[in-house]
Amino acid sequence: MIKNTGHRKLGRTASHKRAMLANMAVSIVLHEEVKTTLQKAKEVRREVEGLITLAKAGDKLALKNAVNDTAAYKKLVEVLPERYAKRNGGYTCIYRAGIRKGDNAEVAIVKLVE
């Protein structure tokens, strides 16, 4: 019997979804905000919070393997662990931004919490 894996498929192959979420997570780390659909926002939140948790733990090798952008890696190692030292989770916040006109998709903004 096939069970759900607990993740959204987002209408893509597994490799495309993995690459898209990794790129979006790097964008959130660098720019601290991304505008996307609500379903993608809920999935990328898991990725970003995992990266920040790795950065706080100080596991630089695992973080380097997870992030393939040097600027994002540098920010994850130097800036974000200090900012979220007292916080035990919930590093991101999702704001609903209405409906997109072209395809009627629900749009959301993912931001890093201050």
Jmol script that loads the backbone (N, CA, C; Angstrom):
load data "model"
ATOM      1  N   MET A   1       0.828  -1.167   0.000  1.00  0.00           N
ATOM      2  CA  MET A   1       0.000   0.000   0.000  1.00  0.00           C
ATOM      3  C   MET A   1       0.886   1.249   0.000  1.00  0.00           C
ATOM      4  N   ILE A   2       0.626   2.158  -0.921  1.00  0.00           N
ATOM      5  CA  ILE A   2       1.429   3.371  -1.053  1.00  0.00           C
ATOM      6  C   ILE A   2       0.899   4.430  -0.097  1.00  0.00           C
ATOM      7  N   LYS A   3       1.780   5.006   0.666  1.00  0.00           N
ATOM      8  CA  LYS A   3       1.399   6.060   1.609  1.00  0.00           C
ATOM      9  C   LYS A   3       1.959   7.388   1.133  1.00  0.00           C
ATOM     10  N   ASN A   4       1.379   8.463   1.589  1.00  0.00           N
ATOM     11  CA  ASN A   4       1.896   9.787   1.261  1.00  0.00           C
ATOM     12  C   ASN A   4       3.236  10.005   1.951  1.00  0.00           C
ATOM     13  N   THR A   5       4.107  10.757   1.298  1.00  0.00           N
ATOM     14  CA  THR A   5       5.420  11.004   1.868  1.00  0.00           C
ATOM     15  C   THR A   5       5.440  12.235   2.760  1.00  0.00           C
ATOM     16  N   GLY A   6       4.406  13.020   2.758  1.00  0.00           N
ATOM     17  CA  GLY A   6       4.358  14.206   3.595  1.00  0.00           C
ATOM     18  C   GLY A   6       4.852  15.452   2.918  1.00  0.00           C
ATOM     19  N   HIS A   7       5.198  15.361   1.643  1.00  0.00           N
ATOM     20  CA  HIS A   7       5.672  16.513   0.898  1.00  0.00           C
ATOM     21  C   HIS A   7       4.751  16.772  -0.276  1.00  0.00           C
ATOM     22  N   ARG A   8       4.722  18.022  -0.723  1.00  0.00           N
ATOM     23  CA  ARG A   8       3.932  18.368  -1.905  1.00  0.00           C
ATOM     24  C   ARG A   8       4.725  18.040  -3.156  1.00  0.00           C
ATOM     25  N   LYS A   9       4.051  17.616  -4.215  1.00  0.00           N
ATOM     26  CA  LYS A   9       4.745  17.269  -5.455  1.00  0.00           C
ATOM     27  C   LYS A   9       4.978  18.492  -6.334  1.00  0.00           C
ATOM     28  N   LEU A  10       4.121  19.472  -6.271  1.00  0.00           N
ATOM     29  CA  LEU A  10       4.236  20.735  -6.980  1.00  0.00           C
ATOM     30  C   LEU A  10       4.268  20.572  -8.501  1.00  0.00           C
ATOM     31  N   GLY A  11       3.805  19.448  -9.013  1.00  0.00           N
ATOM     32  CA  GLY A  11       3.699  19.242 -10.452  1.00  0.00           C
ATOM     33  C   GLY A  11       5.026  19.174 -11.170  1.00  0.00           C
ATOM     34  N   ARG A  12       6.062  18.696 -10.496  1.00  0.00           N
ATOM     35  CA  ARG A  12       7.393  18.628 -11.081  1.00  0.00           C
ATOM     36  C   ARG A  12       8.020  17.279 -10.794  1.00  0.00           C
ATOM     37  N   THR A  13       9.068  16.976 -11.536  1.00  0.00           N
ATOM     38  CA  THR A  13       9.819  15.771 -11.206  1.00  0.00           C
ATOM     39  C   THR A  13      10.588  16.016  -9.909  1.00  0.00           C
ATOM     40  N   ALA A  14      11.084  14.950  -9.325  1.00  0.00           N
ATOM     41  CA  ALA A  14      11.770  15.079  -8.038  1.00  0.00           C
ATOM     42  C   ALA A  14      13.024  15.941  -8.145  1.00  0.00           C
ATOM     43  N   SER A  15      13.781  15.755  -9.217  1.00  0.00           N
ATOM     44  CA  SER A  15      15.021  16.523  -9.355  1.00  0.00           C
ATOM     45  C   SER A  15      14.730  18.004  -9.605  1.00  0.00           C
ATOM     46  N   HIS A  16      13.689  18.286 -10.395  1.00  0.00           N
ATOM     47  CA  HIS A  16      13.320  19.679 -10.657  1.00  0.00           C
ATOM     48  C   HIS A  16      12.828  20.351  -9.386  1.00  0.00           C
ATOM     49  N   LYS A  17      12.024  19.643  -8.611  1.00  0.00           N
ATOM     50  CA  LYS A  17      11.515  20.199  -7.357  1.00  0.00           C
ATOM     51  C   LYS A  17      12.649  20.473  -6.369  1.00  0.00           C
ATOM     52  N   ARG A  18      13.591  19.532  -6.272  1.00  0.00           N
ATOM     53  CA  ARG A  18      14.717  19.693  -5.359  1.00  0.00           C
ATOM     54  C   ARG A  18      15.557  20.901  -5.744  1.00  0.00           C
ATOM     55  N   ALA A  19      15.816  21.062  -7.043  1.00  0.00           N
ATOM     56  CA  ALA A  19      16.617  22.193  -7.515  1.00  0.00           C
ATOM     57  C   ALA A  19      15.879  23.507  -7.310  1.00  0.00           C
ATOM     58  N   MET A  20      14.577  23.527  -7.587  1.00  0.00           N
ATOM     59  CA  MET A  20      13.787  24.743  -7.427  1.00  0.00           C
ATOM     60  C   MET A  20      13.749  25.192  -5.961  1.00  0.00           C
ATOM     61  N   LEU A  21      13.525  24.244  -5.060  1.00  0.00           N
ATOM     62  CA  LEU A  21      13.466  24.589  -3.640  1.00  0.00           C
ATOM     63  C   LEU A  21      14.834  25.029  -3.117  1.00  0.00           C
ATOM     64  N   ALA A  22      15.903  24.422  -3.606  1.00  0.00           N
ATOM     65  CA  ALA A  22      17.255  24.834  -3.180  1.00  0.00           C
ATOM     66  C   ALA A  22      17.551  26.249  -3.650  1.00  0.00           C
ATOM     67  N   ASN A  23      17.205  26.564  -4.897  1.00  0.00           N
ATOM     68  CA  ASN A  23      17.430  27.914  -5.415  1.00  0.00           C
ATOM     69  C   ASN A  23      16.593  28.942  -4.674  1.00  0.00           C
ATOM     70  N   MET A  24      15.342  28.585  -4.372  1.00  0.00           N
ATOM     71  CA  MET A  24      14.471  29.508  -3.656  1.00  0.00           C
ATOM     72  C   MET A  24      14.963  29.729  -2.222  1.00  0.00           C
ATOM     73  N   ALA A  25      15.486  28.671  -1.590  1.00  0.00           N
ATOM     74  CA  ALA A  25      16.012  28.799  -0.230  1.00  0.00           C
ATOM     75  C   ALA A  25      17.228  29.728  -0.209  1.00  0.00           C
ATOM     76  N   VAL A  26      18.095  29.619  -1.212  1.00  0.00           N
ATOM     77  CA  VAL A  26      19.256  30.507  -1.300  1.00  0.00           C
ATOM     78  C   VAL A  26      18.796  31.950  -1.499  1.00  0.00           C
ATOM     79  N   SER A  27      17.752  32.152  -2.307  1.00  0.00           N
ATOM     80  CA  SER A  27      17.230  33.504  -2.518  1.00  0.00           C
ATOM     81  C   SER A  27      16.667  34.085  -1.232  1.00  0.00           C
ATOM     82  N   ILE A  28      16.001  33.261  -0.449  1.00  0.00           N
ATOM     83  CA  ILE A  28      15.452  33.747   0.828  1.00  0.00           C
ATOM     84  C   ILE A  28      16.582  34.108   1.782  1.00  0.00           C
ATOM     85  N   VAL A  29      17.624  33.301   1.815  1.00  0.00           N
ATOM     86  CA  VAL A  29      18.752  33.597   2.700  1.00  0.00           C
ATOM     87  C   VAL A  29      19.431  34.900   2.286  1.00  0.00           C
ATOM     88  N   LEU A  30      19.623  35.096   0.991  1.00  0.00           N
ATOM     89  CA  LEU A  30      20.323  36.295   0.518  1.00  0.00           C
ATOM     90  C   LEU A  30      19.475  37.548   0.619  1.00  0.00           C
ATOM     91  N   HIS A  31      18.241  37.490   0.146  1.00  0.00           N
ATOM     92  CA  HIS A  31      17.391  38.683   0.062  1.00  0.00           C
ATOM     93  C   HIS A  31      16.406  38.811   1.221  1.00  0.00           C
ATOM     94  N   GLU A  32      16.286  37.769   2.026  1.00  0.00           N
ATOM     95  CA  GLU A  32      15.421  37.708   3.201  1.00  0.00           C
ATOM     96  C   GLU A  32      13.940  37.822   2.868  1.00  0.00           C
ATOM     97  N   GLU A  33      13.585  37.692   1.603  1.00  0.00           N
ATOM     98  CA  GLU A  33      12.178  37.770   1.207  1.00  0.00           C
ATOM     99  C   GLU A  33      12.025  37.225  -0.206  1.00  0.00           C
ATOM    100  N   VAL A  34      10.947  36.464  -0.436  1.00  0.00           N
ATOM    101  CA  VAL A  34      10.646  35.924  -1.756  1.00  0.00           C
ATOM    102  C   VAL A  34       9.136  35.900  -1.937  1.00  0.00           C
ATOM    103  N   LYS A  35       8.684  36.239  -3.139  1.00  0.00           N
ATOM    104  CA  LYS A  35       7.263  36.187  -3.467  1.00  0.00           C
ATOM    105  C   LYS A  35       7.022  34.985  -4.371  1.00  0.00           C
ATOM    106  N   THR A  36       6.135  34.077  -3.975  1.00  0.00           N
ATOM    107  CA  THR A  36       5.890  32.843  -4.704  1.00  0.00           C
ATOM    108  C   THR A  36       4.471  32.365  -4.412  1.00  0.00           C
ATOM    109  N   THR A  37       4.113  31.196  -4.923  1.00  0.00           N
ATOM    110  CA  THR A  37       2.786  30.662  -4.627  1.00  0.00           C
ATOM    111  C   THR A  37       2.763  30.118  -3.202  1.00  0.00           C
ATOM    112  N   LEU A  38       1.581  29.967  -2.660  1.00  0.00           N
ATOM    113  CA  LEU A  38       1.440  29.543  -1.268  1.00  0.00           C
ATOM    114  C   LEU A  38       1.983  28.134  -1.056  1.00  0.00           C
ATOM    115  N   GLN A  39       1.737  27.224  -1.985  1.00  0.00           N
ATOM    116  CA  GLN A  39       2.209  25.847  -1.818  1.00  0.00           C
ATOM    117  C   GLN A  39       3.732  25.768  -1.851  1.00  0.00           C
ATOM    118  N   LYS A  40       4.359  26.517  -2.759  1.00  0.00           N
ATOM    119  CA  LYS A  40       5.824  26.543  -2.802  1.00  0.00           C
ATOM    120  C   LYS A  40       6.384  27.190  -1.546  1.00  0.00           C
ATOM    121  N   ALA A  41       5.699  28.209  -1.041  1.00  0.00           N
ATOM    122  CA  ALA A  41       6.147  28.892   0.171  1.00  0.00           C
ATOM    123  C   ALA A  41       6.150  27.941   1.361  1.00  0.00           C
ATOM    124  N   LYS A  42       5.121  27.121   1.465  1.00  0.00           N
ATOM    125  CA  LYS A  42       5.047  26.173   2.581  1.00  0.00           C
ATOM    126  C   LYS A  42       6.132  25.111   2.491  1.00  0.00           C
ATOM    127  N   GLU A  43       6.518  24.727   1.284  1.00  0.00           N
ATOM    128  CA  GLU A  43       7.579  23.739   1.113  1.00  0.00           C
ATOM    129  C   GLU A  43       8.966  24.345   1.343  1.00  0.00           C
ATOM    130  N   VAL A  44       9.185  25.563   0.834  1.00  0.00           N
ATOM    131  CA  VAL A  44      10.517  26.155   0.964  1.00  0.00           C
ATOM    132  C   VAL A  44      10.791  26.572   2.408  1.00  0.00           C
ATOM    133  N   ARG A  45       9.754  26.786   3.181  1.00  0.00           N
ATOM    134  CA  ARG A  45       9.951  27.117   4.596  1.00  0.00           C
ATOM    135  C   ARG A  45      10.707  25.995   5.302  1.00  0.00           C
ATOM    136  N   ARG A  46      10.384  24.743   4.961  1.00  0.00           N
ATOM    137  CA  ARG A  46      11.063  23.603   5.569  1.00  0.00           C
ATOM    138  C   ARG A  46      12.552  23.616   5.232  1.00  0.00           C
ATOM    139  N   GLU A  47      12.872  23.939   3.998  1.00  0.00           N
ATOM    140  CA  GLU A  47      14.268  23.975   3.560  1.00  0.00           C
ATOM    141  C   GLU A  47      15.056  25.065   4.290  1.00  0.00           C
ATOM    142  N   VAL A  48      14.481  26.260   4.349  1.00  0.00           N
ATOM    143  CA  VAL A  48      15.186  27.403   4.951  1.00  0.00           C
ATOM    144  C   VAL A  48      15.403  27.174   6.435  1.00  0.00           C
ATOM    145  N   GLU A  49      14.394  26.676   7.119  1.00  0.00           N
ATOM    146  CA  GLU A  49      14.546  26.466   8.556  1.00  0.00           C
ATOM    147  C   GLU A  49      15.575  25.381   8.845  1.00  0.00           C
ATOM    148  N   GLY A  50      15.661  24.387   7.975  1.00  0.00           N
ATOM    149  CA  GLY A  50      16.695  23.367   8.134  1.00  0.00           C
ATOM    150  C   GLY A  50      18.089  23.928   7.940  1.00  0.00           C
ATOM    151  N   LEU A  51      18.249  24.818   6.958  1.00  0.00           N
ATOM    152  CA  LEU A  51      19.561  25.432   6.727  1.00  0.00           C
ATOM    153  C   LEU A  51      19.988  26.285   7.913  1.00  0.00           C
ATOM    154  N   ILE A  52      19.066  27.058   8.462  1.00  0.00           N
ATOM    155  CA  ILE A  52      19.413  27.917   9.597  1.00  0.00           C
ATOM    156  C   ILE A  52      19.733  27.081  10.827  1.00  0.00           C
ATOM    157  N   THR A  53      19.026  25.971  11.010  1.00  0.00           N
ATOM    158  CA  THR A  53      19.318  25.083  12.128  1.00  0.00           C
ATOM    159  C   THR A  53      20.702  24.465  11.983  1.00  0.00           C
ATOM    160  N   LEU A  54      21.069  24.065  10.769  1.00  0.00           N
ATOM    161  CA  LEU A  54      22.425  23.559  10.533  1.00  0.00           C
ATOM    162  C   LEU A  54      23.469  24.631  10.827  1.00  0.00           C
ATOM    163  N   ALA A  55      23.184  25.860  10.434  1.00  0.00           N
ATOM    164  CA  ALA A  55      24.125  26.953  10.670  1.00  0.00           C
ATOM    165  C   ALA A  55      24.287  27.218  12.161  1.00  0.00           C
ATOM    166  N   LYS A  56      23.194  27.150  12.906  1.00  0.00           N
ATOM    167  CA  LYS A  56      23.275  27.370  14.348  1.00  0.00           C
ATOM    168  C   LYS A  56      24.045  26.256  15.041  1.00  0.00           C
ATOM    169  N   ALA A  57      23.933  25.034  14.530  1.00  0.00           N
ATOM    170  CA  ALA A  57      24.639  23.906  15.138  1.00  0.00           C
ATOM    171  C   ALA A  57      26.137  23.972  14.881  1.00  0.00           C
ATOM    172  N   GLY A  58      26.545  24.751  13.877  1.00  0.00           N
ATOM    173  CA  GLY A  58      27.959  24.911  13.588  1.00  0.00           C
ATOM    174  C   GLY A  58      28.528  23.825  12.699  1.00  0.00           C
ATOM    175  N   ASP A  59      27.661  23.046  12.058  1.00  0.00           N
ATOM    176  CA  ASP A  59      28.111  21.967  11.179  1.00  0.00           C
ATOM    177  C   ASP A  59      28.392  22.545   9.794  1.00  0.00           C
ATOM    178  N   LYS A  60      29.596  23.070   9.608  1.00  0.00           N
ATOM    179  CA  LYS A  60      29.935  23.790   8.376  1.00  0.00           C
ATOM    180  C   LYS A  60      30.025  22.876   7.162  1.00  0.00           C
ATOM    181  N   LEU A  61      30.458  21.646   7.340  1.00  0.00           N
ATOM    182  CA  LEU A  61      30.582  20.741   6.204  1.00  0.00           C
ATOM    183  C   LEU A  61      29.200  20.359   5.665  1.00  0.00           C
ATOM    184  N   ALA A  62      28.275  20.035   6.553  1.00  0.00           N
ATOM    185  CA  ALA A  62      26.918  19.695   6.115  1.00  0.00           C
ATOM    186  C   ALA A  62      26.251  20.899   5.463  1.00  0.00           C
ATOM    187  N   LEU A  63      26.510  22.080   5.990  1.00  0.00           N
ATOM    188  CA  LEU A  63      25.939  23.302   5.426  1.00  0.00           C
ATOM    189  C   LEU A  63      26.530  23.591   4.046  1.00  0.00           C
ATOM    190  N   LYS A  64      27.814  23.367   3.892  1.00  0.00           N
ATOM    191  CA  LYS A  64      28.455  23.593   2.596  1.00  0.00           C
ATOM    192  C   LYS A  64      27.923  22.620   1.538  1.00  0.00           C
ATOM    193  N   ASN A  65      27.620  21.390   1.941  1.00  0.00           N
ATOM    194  CA  ASN A  65      27.035  20.424   1.020  1.00  0.00           C
ATOM    195  C   ASN A  65      25.592  20.764   0.681  1.00  0.00           C
ATOM    196  N   ALA A  66      24.881  21.414   1.586  1.00  0.00           N
ATOM    197  CA  ALA A  66      23.482  21.742   1.355  1.00  0.00           C
ATOM    198  C   ALA A  66      23.306  23.007   0.524  1.00  0.00           C
ATOM    199  N   VAL A  67      24.235  23.953   0.645  1.00  0.00           N
ATOM    200  CA  VAL A  67      24.124  25.233  -0.058  1.00  0.00           C
ATOM    201  C   VAL A  67      25.224  25.308  -1.104  1.00  0.00           C
ATOM    202  N   ASN A  68      24.850  25.629  -2.348  1.00  0.00           N
ATOM    203  CA  ASN A  68      25.857  25.714  -3.407  1.00  0.00           C
ATOM    204  C   ASN A  68      26.047  27.149  -3.888  1.00  0.00           C
ATOM    205  N   ASP A  69      25.953  28.098  -2.969  1.00  0.00           N
ATOM    206  CA  ASP A  69      26.200  29.503  -3.284  1.00  0.00           C
ATOM    207  C   ASP A  69      27.092  30.070  -2.185  1.00  0.00           C
ATOM    208  N   THR A  70      28.220  30.665  -2.577  1.00  0.00           N
ATOM    209  CA  THR A  70      29.182  31.109  -1.574  1.00  0.00           C
ATOM    210  C   THR A  70      28.682  32.284  -0.753  1.00  0.00           C
ATOM    211  N   ALA A  71      27.931  33.195  -1.370  1.00  0.00           N
ATOM    212  CA  ALA A  71      27.414  34.340  -0.614  1.00  0.00           C
ATOM    213  C   ALA A  71      26.376  33.897   0.409  1.00  0.00           C
ATOM    214  N   ALA A  72      25.535  32.967   0.027  1.00  0.00           N
ATOM    215  CA  ALA A  72      24.527  32.455   0.960  1.00  0.00           C
ATOM    216  C   ALA A  72      25.196  31.670   2.080  1.00  0.00           C
ATOM    217  N   TYR A  73      26.219  30.892   1.750  1.00  0.00           N
ATOM    218  CA  TYR A  73      26.947  30.141   2.771  1.00  0.00           C
ATOM    219  C   TYR A  73      27.602  31.080   3.772  1.00  0.00           C
ATOM    220  N   LYS A  74      28.196  32.140   3.267  1.00  0.00           N
ATOM    221  CA  LYS A  74      28.864  33.103   4.136  1.00  0.00           C
ATOM    222  C   LYS A  74      27.862  33.771   5.083  1.00  0.00           C
ATOM    223  N   LYS A  75      26.688  34.121   4.552  1.00  0.00           N
ATOM    224  CA  LYS A  75      25.666  34.753   5.387  1.00  0.00           C
ATOM    225  C   LYS A  75      25.119  33.763   6.414  1.00  0.00           C
ATOM    226  N   LEU A  76      24.965  32.493   6.005  1.00  0.00           N
ATOM    227  CA  LEU A  76      24.479  31.478   6.933  1.00  0.00           C
ATOM    228  C   LEU A  76      25.473  31.213   8.059  1.00  0.00           C
ATOM    229  N   VAL A  77      26.740  31.315   7.777  1.00  0.00           N
ATOM    230  CA  VAL A  77      27.750  31.030   8.801  1.00  0.00           C
ATOM    231  C   VAL A  77      27.991  32.231   9.711  1.00  0.00           C
ATOM    232  N   GLU A  78      27.990  33.445   9.147  1.00  0.00           N
ATOM    233  CA  GLU A  78      28.391  34.613   9.924  1.00  0.00           C
ATOM    234  C   GLU A  78      27.225  35.394  10.534  1.00  0.00           C
ATOM    235  N   VAL A  79      26.170  35.634   9.782  1.00  0.00           N
ATOM    236  CA  VAL A  79      25.128  36.569  10.211  1.00  0.00           C
ATOM    237  C   VAL A  79      23.960  35.884  10.918  1.00  0.00           C
ATOM    238  N   LEU A  80      23.394  34.865  10.296  1.00  0.00           N
ATOM    239  CA  LEU A  80      22.130  34.303  10.786  1.00  0.00           C
ATOM    240  C   LEU A  80      22.224  33.560  12.117  1.00  0.00           C
ATOM    241  N   PRO A  81      23.305  32.818  12.429  1.00  0.00           N
ATOM    242  CA  PRO A  81      23.351  32.173  13.749  1.00  0.00           C
ATOM    243  C   PRO A  81      23.327  33.166  14.908  1.00  0.00           C
ATOM    244  N   GLU A  82      23.948  34.328  14.724  1.00  0.00           N
ATOM    245  CA  GLU A  82      23.923  35.347  15.781  1.00  0.00           C
ATOM    246  C   GLU A  82      22.532  35.941  15.931  1.00  0.00           C
ATOM    247  N   ARG A  83      21.857  36.149  14.799  1.00  0.00           N
ATOM    248  CA  ARG A  83      20.531  36.750  14.832  1.00  0.00           C
ATOM    249  C   ARG A  83      19.514  35.837  15.516  1.00  0.00           C
ATOM    250  N   TYR A  84      19.633  34.530  15.276  1.00  0.00           N
ATOM    251  CA  TYR A  84      18.637  33.585  15.788  1.00  0.00           C
ATOM    252  C   TYR A  84      19.175  32.732  16.929  1.00  0.00           C
ATOM    253  N   ALA A  85      20.133  33.238  17.685  1.00  0.00           N
ATOM    254  CA  ALA A  85      20.735  32.466  18.768  1.00  0.00           C
ATOM    255  C   ALA A  85      19.725  32.127  19.860  1.00  0.00           C
ATOM    256  N   LYS A  86      18.814  33.041  20.152  1.00  0.00           N
ATOM    257  CA  LYS A  86      17.847  32.814  21.233  1.00  0.00           C
ATOM    258  C   LYS A  86      16.543  32.192  20.750  1.00  0.00           C
ATOM    259  N   ARG A  87      16.410  31.981  19.468  1.00  0.00           N
ATOM    260  CA  ARG A  87      15.160  31.446  18.903  1.00  0.00           C
ATOM    261  C   ARG A  87      15.338  29.957  18.617  1.00  0.00           C
ATOM    262  N   ASN A  88      14.356  29.146  19.012  1.00  0.00           N
ATOM    263  CA  ASN A  88      14.452  27.699  18.846  1.00  0.00           C
ATOM    264  C   ASN A  88      13.767  27.183  17.591  1.00  0.00           C
ATOM    265  N   GLY A  89      13.347  28.024  16.734  1.00  0.00           N
ATOM    266  CA  GLY A  89      12.665  27.613  15.510  1.00  0.00           C
ATOM    267  C   GLY A  89      11.767  28.742  15.053  1.00  0.00           C
ATOM    268  N   GLY A  90      11.078  28.540  13.951  1.00  0.00           N
ATOM    269  CA  GLY A  90      10.193  29.574  13.443  1.00  0.00           C
ATOM    270  C   GLY A  90      10.966  30.758  12.901  1.00  0.00           C
ATOM    271  N   TYR A  91      11.930  30.489  12.029  1.00  0.00           N
ATOM    272  CA  TYR A  91      12.771  31.550  11.497  1.00  0.00           C
ATOM    273  C   TYR A  91      12.122  32.278  10.328  1.00  0.00           C
ATOM    274  N   THR A  92      11.065  31.705   9.772  1.00  0.00           N
ATOM    275  CA  THR A  92      10.399  32.307   8.616  1.00  0.00           C
ATOM    276  C   THR A  92       8.942  32.599   8.934  1.00  0.00           C
ATOM    277  N   CYS A  93       8.390  33.510   8.160  1.00  0.00           N
ATOM    278  CA  CYS A  93       6.978  33.861   8.298  1.00  0.00           C
ATOM    279  C   CYS A  93       6.382  33.936   6.891  1.00  0.00           C
ATOM    280  N   ILE A  94       5.187  33.393   6.722  1.00  0.00           N
ATOM    281  CA  ILE A  94       4.520  33.400   5.429  1.00  0.00           C
ATOM    282  C   ILE A  94       3.334  34.346   5.502  1.00  0.00           C
ATOM    283  N   TYR A  95       3.332  35.347   4.619  1.00  0.00           N
ATOM    284  CA  TYR A  95       2.225  36.283   4.513  1.00  0.00           C
ATOM    285  C   TYR A  95       1.481  36.013   3.218  1.00  0.00           C
ATOM    286  N   ARG A  96       0.174  35.886   3.280  1.00  0.00           N
ATOM    287  CA  ARG A  96      -0.616  35.699   2.067  1.00  0.00           C
ATOM    288  C   ARG A  96      -0.777  37.046   1.377  1.00  0.00           C
ATOM    289  N   ALA A  97      -0.540  37.044   0.050  1.00  0.00           N
ATOM    290  CA  ALA A  97      -0.518  38.301  -0.693  1.00  0.00           C
ATOM    291  C   ALA A  97      -1.615  38.369  -1.746  1.00  0.00           C
ATOM    292  N   GLY A  98      -2.647  37.558  -1.628  1.00  0.00           N
ATOM    293  CA  GLY A  98      -3.771  37.638  -2.550  1.00  0.00           C
ATOM    294  C   GLY A  98      -3.712  36.603  -3.648  1.00  0.00           C
ATOM    295  N   ILE A  99      -4.404  36.907  -4.733  1.00  0.00           N
ATOM    296  CA  ILE A  99      -4.551  36.001  -5.867  1.00  0.00           C
ATOM    297  C   ILE A  99      -3.831  36.586  -7.074  1.00  0.00           C
ATOM    298  N   ARG A 100      -3.074  35.759  -7.778  1.00  0.00           N
ATOM    299  CA  ARG A 100      -2.393  36.192  -8.986  1.00  0.00           C
ATOM    300  C   ARG A 100      -3.404  36.256 -10.130  1.00  0.00           C
ATOM    301  N   LYS A 101      -3.340  37.320 -10.900  1.00  0.00           N
ATOM    302  CA  LYS A 101      -4.349  37.567 -11.922  1.00  0.00           C
ATOM    303  C   LYS A 101      -4.282  36.573 -13.079  1.00  0.00           C
ATOM    304  N   GLY A 102      -3.102  36.176 -13.496  1.00  0.00           N
ATOM    305  CA  GLY A 102      -2.956  35.353 -14.684  1.00  0.00           C
ATOM    306  C   GLY A 102      -3.534  33.959 -14.562  1.00  0.00           C
ATOM    307  N   ASP A 103      -3.235  33.267 -13.457  1.00  0.00           N
ATOM    308  CA  ASP A 103      -3.677  31.882 -13.323  1.00  0.00           C
ATOM    309  C   ASP A 103      -4.474  31.618 -12.050  1.00  0.00           C
ATOM    310  N   ASN A 104      -4.840  32.666 -11.337  1.00  0.00           N
ATOM    311  CA  ASN A 104      -5.685  32.564 -10.143  1.00  0.00           C
ATOM    312  C   ASN A 104      -4.999  31.766  -9.021  1.00  0.00           C
ATOM    313  N   ALA A 105      -3.675  31.793  -8.988  1.00  0.00           N
ATOM    314  CA  ALA A 105      -2.935  31.094  -7.943  1.00  0.00           C
ATOM    315  C   ALA A 105      -2.831  31.985  -6.708  1.00  0.00           C
ATOM    316  N   GLU A 106      -2.861  31.352  -5.559  1.00  0.00           N
ATOM    317  CA  GLU A 106      -2.719  32.091  -4.307  1.00  0.00           C
ATOM    318  C   GLU A 106      -1.246  32.420  -4.090  1.00  0.00           C
ATOM    319  N   VAL A 107      -0.943  33.698  -3.907  1.00  0.00           N
ATOM    320  CA  VAL A 107       0.435  34.173  -3.805  1.00  0.00           C
ATOM    321  C   VAL A 107       0.767  34.446  -2.343  1.00  0.00           C
ATOM    322  N   ALA A 108       2.018  34.167  -1.965  1.00  0.00           N
ATOM    323  CA  ALA A 108       2.470  34.402  -0.596  1.00  0.00           C
ATOM    324  C   ALA A 108       3.875  34.999  -0.626  1.00  0.00           C
ATOM    325  N   ILE A 109       4.220  35.673   0.453  1.00  0.00           N
ATOM    326  CA  ILE A 109       5.555  36.241   0.627  1.00  0.00           C
ATOM    327  C   ILE A 109       6.197  35.525   1.806  1.00  0.00           C
ATOM    328  N   VAL A 110       7.386  34.992   1.601  1.00  0.00           N
ATOM    329  CA  VAL A 110       8.138  34.316   2.658  1.00  0.00           C
ATOM    330  C   VAL A 110       9.236  35.256   3.105  1.00  0.00           C
ATOM    331  N   LYS A 111       9.256  35.559   4.403  1.00  0.00           N
ATOM    332  CA  LYS A 111      10.256  36.469   4.966  1.00  0.00           C
ATOM    333  C   LYS A 111      10.958  35.799   6.141  1.00  0.00           C
ATOM    334  N   LEU A 112      12.200  36.208   6.341  1.00  0.00           N
ATOM    335  CA  LEU A 112      12.911  35.809   7.549  1.00  0.00           C
ATOM    336  C   LEU A 112      12.448  36.709   8.689  1.00  0.00           C
ATOM    337  N   VAL A 113      12.236  36.133   9.860  1.00  0.00           N
ATOM    338  CA  VAL A 113      11.790  36.876  11.025  1.00  0.00           C
ATOM    339  C   VAL A 113      12.958  37.678  11.575  1.00  0.00           C
ATOM    340  N   GLU A 114      12.688  38.870  12.075  1.00  0.00           N
ATOM    341  CA  GLU A 114      13.753  39.716  12.630  1.00  0.00           C
ATOM    342  C   GLU A 114      14.225  39.226  13.971  1.00  0.00           C
TER     343      GLU A 114
END
end "model"
wireframe off; spacefill off
backbone 0.3
color backbone group
